[in-house]
Amino acid sequence: PMGPPVVVGSSTDQKYNDALQSLLLVLAGYEHSVEENISKLLSAIDDPELALRQWQQAISAIRARMPPQLVKKVDNIIQKYETALTEGVSRDPASTFSARSTPRSLPFPSDEVLNTID
């Protein structure tokens, strides 16, 4: 089912969602540029900012129900990750144009968040 045209934002999670939806439409039998959307999807997956944006969306739904101490600890972990991403891009401006640059290999601190929650 095709709806009205949608303007896709410039953030990584919006690009990811757009490419994913386009590929799901291909699987449903609609015609879309498969190669272009696979390229967009892989580029978004390769970007460590995607994990950060998805985390922000997920945590916003439960943040108010979490104990304040836990929110503070988790926020500190995520802030360090976000700072590392920002510093990596400022050290290597080409990273915003190349999916294979150094800051792009920064792993999301999921284990650290999990250990804080436990």
CORFENKA-V405332 format. One line per field, one symbol per residue. phi: phi as a letter, one per 30 degrees, with the letter a starting at -180 (. if undefined). psi: psi as a letter, one per 20 degrees, with the letter a starting at -180 (. if undefined). burial: 1 if it has 9 or more other C-alpha atoms within 8 Angstrom, else 0. Layout:
phi=???
psi=???
burial=???
This chain:
phi=.ccdecdcdcdeddddddddddddddddjdcbddddddddddddddcddedddddddddddcedcddeddedddeddddddddddddddddbedddcbdcdeddcddddddddddddd
psi=ppaqqpppriqghhgghggggghhhghiiqproggghgggghgghipihgggghgggghhhighiqphgggggghgghggghghgghghhhmhihiipijrgiijoqplhgggghhh.
burial=0000000000011111011101101100000000001101101110111101110000000000000001101100110011001001100100100010111110001000100100
